Amino acid sequence: LYFREVDRTTASLYALIHRGSRGDRDFYRRACAGGARVLELGSGAGRMAIELANRGHHVTGIDIEPELLAIARAEAAGSDGEPRLRWLEGDMRSLSLAERFDRVVVPYNTLCCLLSNADLRRCMLAARDQLEPSGKLVFDIYRGDPDSTVDDTEEHLVRIEHEGKCWDVFERAVASRDPMRADTRYRFAADDGEELVHCIEQRLIDDEEMLGALAAAGFSLESKAGGFDGEPLDDESPHLVVVARR
Ligand SMILES: C[S@@+](CC[C@H](N)C(=O)[O-])C[C@H]1O[C@@H](n2cnc3c(N)ncnc32)[C@H](O)[C@@H]1O
């Protein structure tokens, strides 16, 4: 699994270095306009859910990782949107919420955490079942060429401060073509010698497979773009950004 049994410090450090993609907040705000109830799959540390709740939406965030949900709750405390937020521990491959939503959003490459096409299709079906008849599914995933992302060298990413300690963050990408994977290993080294390692398993999903899973679940495509400002999708596009109708 993506993030199981991670301790609070590792989850916090992870959240500090994953602040989203440029332009994604505005894009999701626009995509959710007119939708009162929003379900976010893989809501993580709450970045997007809190943003949307602050804008007036009623947002349910689901994540499989309890430590990230705890961070999200703490982040939301005292925000304008807090009364409109609900956090649930759950698996996006098998949702069974009683209510229906106007939008199901899956920001920031979260679908890449589903390591098989079967899991991806299960998630698409589950998302569709949670939508109102007029509802929409909105997501983005990154696109990458595994051959050009293979990189076995560890790079110093950033130095961050967390609870009075300074942490150097090192990142190592380990991509492969068969299966198409873009795993990442983070090493956090504190100034007092403490060291934490966190590995993320992620799949690279090609456009055909992604759009095929969407269609197989019964969605119809409203728009697909190569970025958050409607850039046309081409071979070089860094993201696949999709809005689909139920
Ligand atoms: C890249 S983060 C995205 C966080 C958040 N959506 C954002 O935009 O900042 C992916 C999240 O998906 C969660 N996740 C991975 N697999 C999951 C699953 N099967 N069900 C629910 N959440 C999952 C992870 O725990 C992580 O918080």
The ligand as an ORCA input file, in Angstrom:
! r2SCAN-3c Opt
* xyz 0 1
  C      -0.493     12.537     -3.592
  S      -1.504     12.426     -2.162
  C      -2.754     13.620     -2.542
  C      -3.246     14.407     -1.353
  C      -4.310     15.458     -1.635
  N      -5.344     14.971     -2.536
  C      -3.730     16.738     -2.207
  O      -4.160     17.141     -3.283
  O      -2.876     17.346     -1.587
  C      -2.293     10.857     -2.351
  C      -3.152     10.446     -1.178
  O      -3.906      9.279     -1.515
  C      -4.002      8.443     -0.380
  N      -4.314      7.079     -0.840
  C      -3.518      6.207     -1.492
  N      -4.172      5.073     -1.762
  C      -5.431      5.219     -1.284
  C      -6.593      4.402     -1.271
  N      -6.594      3.177     -1.824
  N      -7.717      4.884     -0.699
  C      -7.733      6.130     -0.125
  N      -6.658      6.949     -0.100
  C      -5.526      6.508     -0.679
  C      -2.649      8.595      0.290
  O      -2.678      8.201      1.644
  C      -2.369     10.086      0.070
  O      -2.845     10.843      1.136
*
